[in-house]
Amino acid sequence: MTIKKQLCLILLTIPINGLLFSQQNTVATGGEASGTGGTVSFTIGQIDFSAQSGANGTVTQGIQQPLEFYNVGLEEAVNNFSVLFFPNPTVAELQVELKNVSLDQLTYVLTDLNGKIIEFRSIDTENLTINMTELSRTNYFLNFVRKGNVEGSYQIVKN
């Protein structure tokens, strides 16, 4: 191949290569996972992003934005009393409302998935707040116990 042909080929491919790109970033790994519930794409180890805010909202470039739906509360009847807790999942504080329940010797026990007790307290009011700010992002169990018997057990998600 002559130098003229090589030079022409190089000059022709530079503009095309400059126009053919998509979203790109330096990441450790990523991929796409699919199952019966759908498909999700993911990246791991992304080192930078940029965010632009305006009157109509915010656009974050360089981050995959998941779409998640959660229940904001749960109400269940257990042994003639009901428990309402929200928000679930929670980020900081979990609000708990007990209805139609005797508070006599009633305690709550917050445990992790391995059964390790995170918090154990007597209940003296029908409305309580459990601070979960310092806890890791995982699932927990909130158990209501009276005289050694579990009267209700609920799963709490900490984000």
Buried (B, 14 or more C-beta within 10 A) or exposed (E): EEEEEEEEEEEEEEEEEEEEEEEEBEEEEEEEEEEEEEEEEEBEEBEEEEEEEEEEEEEEEBEEEEEEEEEEEEEEEBEEBBBBBBBBBBEEEBBBBBEEBEEEEBBBBBBBEEEEEBBEEEBEEEEBEBEBEEBEEEEBBBBBBBEEEEBBBBEBBBE
